[in-house]
Amino acid sequence: MSWSAADIPDLAGKTALVTGANSGLGLRTAQLLSEHGAHVLMACRSVERGRVALRSVTGAAELLELDLADLGSVRAAAEQVRERTGDRLDVLVNNAGVMVPPHALTADGFESQIGTNHLGHAALTWLVMPALRATPGARVVTVSSVAHRNGGFDITDLNFERRRYRAGAAYAQSKLANLVFAVELHRRAQAAGLDLVSVAAHPGLANTELAGNTARSRLTGPLGRGVAAVVRAGTRLVTAPLDRAVLPQVYAATAADVEGGRYYGPTGPGEMYGAVGPARPRSLALDPAVGRTLWVRTAELTGVSPDPA
C-alpha cells in the first residue's frame, strides 16, 4: 500500500507513550505523533539524553524516566503514566530495545535482551493496562524484527541458563517473544471483550543507532568510538532512511484500517525495504499454545499480574 507520514490522521486529544524515545525509531515516532496532535510521553532510560530529544519535538510532549532492564523502574514509570494521563492512554508503542550486546544481566537477573526487549515491555503493558482499558480504541504496538525468524525459542530457558549464550540467537529470541506477546495480547483482549487493538510491526533494515551502539558496547575507549563511527557509516549505506523505516510502527499506531493481531512491515524483497503492508510472521509466533505458555512464563519471571488475565 502507498502510505506515508502525510497519511497520519489528526491525533488531537490523544495520548501516546513511546519507549526508547531518546533516539532512532522511538524519537521519530514521538516526533510524528506529536506533530499530528498527540500528547506524547517520551519514555527514556537516560534522562539527560531524553531532555535533548525532547527539545526536537515540536508538539506537546513530556519526558518519562524508564529503564526496561529494571522492573522497579518499570513499575515506577507505569505509576507515573497512570497518574499523568488520568488513566487514559490511547497508544502504547513498545519500541525500545538492545541488540546483540555482550552477555549481561538486567537488574533483576534476566539475560539483557530478553529482559529489556520482552520482559520489561510485557510488564509495562500489563501495568498500564487500566489506562488502556479505559480508552476506547486503544492500541498497543510492539516492535519486532525480521530477525525473529532466526534461531530457536526455548520458553523454559529464556535466560540462556542451560544453553550456550549467543548474542544473535538471544536477540532473535527476544524479537520472537515480542511478536508472540503482541498476538497473544490480541487474543486475550478479544476474549475479554476489550476495545483494544494489539499489533506488531518491524522496520526492516533501518538506519538507527543500534548497530553503532552494539559496536561501542563491545569495545572501549577511542577504538570503540572509532569502530562505532565506521559501523554507523556502513549502516547508512545499506539501510532505509529513518523517515521510511519508522512508517510501519507509525502506521500500526494510527491508521484506521489496522487489524488486531496482525504484523506490519516493509513489503519489498526480504521485507528489508519498501511500502508498508502486512509482514510475514514465523508460524511459531501465531501458535496459541506458544502464546499461552509465554504469557504464563512472563508473569512468573516478572511477578506482574497479566492483564487481561
N, C-alpha and C positions, 0 to 999 in steps of 0.2 A: 504494500500500500504506500501511497505517497503521503507521508505525514511529517511535518516539521514543527519547529518551535512556534511558528506562526499559527498553528492549529490548536495551541493550548487554549482552552476556554477561559472565560472570566472566572477567577477564583476568589473574588471579593467575598469576605465573610468567612472564608475557610481557614483552618489552622492546620499546618503540616509540621511534622517532626522528621528531620533528616539526620541520620547518623553519619559520622565521618564527614562533616560539612566544612572542615577547615581547608580542604584541597580537592583537586581532581573531580571525579564524578559527583561526589557529595556536595561540593561547593557550587558546581554548575547547576545541579538540581535545585539547590536552595535559591540561587540567583533567579532561575527561570520561574519557579513557583512564586517567588516574591514579586517579580516583575509583572506577573499576571494577577496580582491582587491578594495572594495568600499571606497570612501572617506565619512566618517560618521560625521554628525553634531549631537552631543550629547546634546539634549535639557534637561536641568535640572533646577529645581526650586532653589536648593541650589548650589551656585557657589562653595562653599567650598567642599561639597560632590562631586560635579561634577569634580573638579580638581583631587580628589583622584581616582575617577572612570576612568578618562582619562588616568591615569598612567597605568591602567591594560589593555589598548587596544594596541595591538602590531602594527597595521597598521595605515593608515592615518585617523586621527580623530581630531576634534576640539570641543570646548565647546561652547554652546549657552545657555544663560540665558533665562528661560521661566517659568513663573508661570501661569498655565492654569486657576487658580482661580482669575485672574486679566486680564480683557480684554485689559487694557493698555499695560501690559506685552506681551500679545499675539500679539498685533499689532506691537510692537517694535521688537519682535522676528521674525515675518514674514518679516518685512522690512530687517532685518539682513540676513535672509535666501536668499531673492532675490538678495541682494547686494553681499553676499559672493559667491553665486553659479552662478552669471551672468544670473539669471533666467533660470537655467537648473537643474531640480530636478527629479531624476529617481524614487525614492522610498520615501514615507512618511509612517512611522509606528506610528499610534496613539495608543501608548501603556500605557502612564501614567494613574494613577487612584488612587482614595481613596476608602476605603471600610468600610462601617458601622461605621463611626465616630459618636460622639455625635452631636446633631443638631448644625449647624453653618452656617453662610452665607459667600459667597465669597465677594471680594472687590466690586463687582457690585450688591450685594444684592440677589444672587441666593442661593438656597439650595446647600450646598457644593458639594454633589455628582453629581447632575445633572449639576452643574456649571463647575466642574472640568472635569468629565468624558465625558460628551457630549458637552455642550455648548462651552467650551474652545477649544476642538478638532475640532468641526464643524467650528468655527470661524477661527482657524488656517488653516484648509484645504482650506476654501474659499479664505483666504488672500494670500496663496502661490500658488493658482491655476494657475496664469500666468506662474510660473516656471514649473509646471506640464504639462500645455498645450503645452509648448514649447519643451517638451522632448518626442519623440516618444516612445510608450510603457510604459509610466509612470504608477506607481502603488500606490494606497492608501490602506493600510491595517489598519483596525480599530479593536482593540482588544475588544471583548465582553466577555461573561462568561456564563457557564451553568445556572447561577442564573437569566439570562434574562427570564427564563420560569416561574419565581415565581411572584406572586403579580399582582396588577392592573397596568394600564397605562392610566393616565389622562393627555392628552396633554394640556388641559385647566388649569391644576393645577400642572405643573411640579415642582413648588417650595413648594408644600405642604402648601399653604397658607389657604386652606379650609379644607384639610384633616389633621387628626392627624399624626404627624411625627412618622414614624417607620423606624429606620435606615436600616433594612434589606429590607423593601419594597422600600425605596429610592434608595438603591444600585441596586436592581433588575430592577427598572425603568430606571436607568441611563445606565445599560448594554443593556437593550432592545432598548433604544434610540440609542446606538452605532450601533446596528445591523440594525435597521430601516434606520439610516442615511447612512450606507455603501451600502445598497441595493438601496436606492433612488438615491444616487450619481451615482451608476452604470446605472440606468435608464436614468438619465439626461445626463450623458456622452454619452450614446448611441444615445439619441435623438439629441444631438448637434453634432454628428459625430466626437467626440474626440477619439484620440488613447490613451485611458486611461482605466485602469483596477481598479475597486474598489471592494474589497472583505473584509470579516470579518474573524476573527479567534478567537479561545479561547484555553487556555492551559489545561483545565480540572482541576484537583486538583494539584496545583503547590506549590512547596516549595519556597515561596518568603517571603519577609518581611511584606507583607500586614497584616497578622494576628497579628504579633507581634506589628506592628505599631498601629493597632487598639486597642490592649490591653493597650499600653502605653498612647494612647490619652485619655482613659477613667479613668486612674489612674495616680497620680503624685508621684514624689519623689521615694524613694527606693522601696516602694510597687509596683508602676507602673513598674519600671525596672525589679523587680523580677517576676511579673506576665508575663511580656512580654517575659522574658527568658524561663519561663515554657511553654508558648504558642508556642514559636519557636521550642522548643524541641519536643513538641507533634506534631507540624506540620510536622516535618521531618519524623515522624513515619508513617504518613497516606497519604503523598503526593508524587507526582512524582518528581524525581530529576530535578533540573533546566535545565540541558542539554537536558532532554527529553521533559519537559513541554514547552520549548521555540520553539520546532520544528514546531508546526502548524503555528505560525506567520512568522517564517523564511521561511517555505515552501511557504506560501501565498505571501511573498515578492519577492521570487526568482525563484521558479520552473516554467519551461516552460509550463506545462500543466494546470496551474491555470486558472480558468474561472471566468470572471467578474460576480459580483452579488452573488457569492457562499459564503459559510460559512464552514470553515475548523477547525478541532479539533481532539482530540484522538477518536479512533473508538472502544475502549474497552467498558465494561459494564458501562452504565450511562454516557459515554463519559468522564469518570474521568481519565482513563489511556489508553495506547495502541498506536498503529501505527497511523500515520497521515492519515486523509481522510476526506471525506465530513461529516460535522456535521449536526445535525437536528435542524433547527431554529423553533421557535414558529411561528405558522401560521400568527399571527398578524404582525410579522416582514416583511412578504412578501406582505402585503396588500398595493396596490398602493395608496389608499385613505389615509391610515395612514401615508405613506411616504410623500405624498404631504402636509398633514396637519402639520406634524412635521417640515418639511423643512421651511414652511412659519412661523410657530411659533418660530423656532430657529432664523430666520432672524429678527423677531420682537424683541425678547429678547436681542440679541447681538448687533443689529444695524449694522451688517455686511451684505453687499450685497451678496446674494448667487451666486455662480459660479460653474457650469453653471446655468443661470437664469431659 
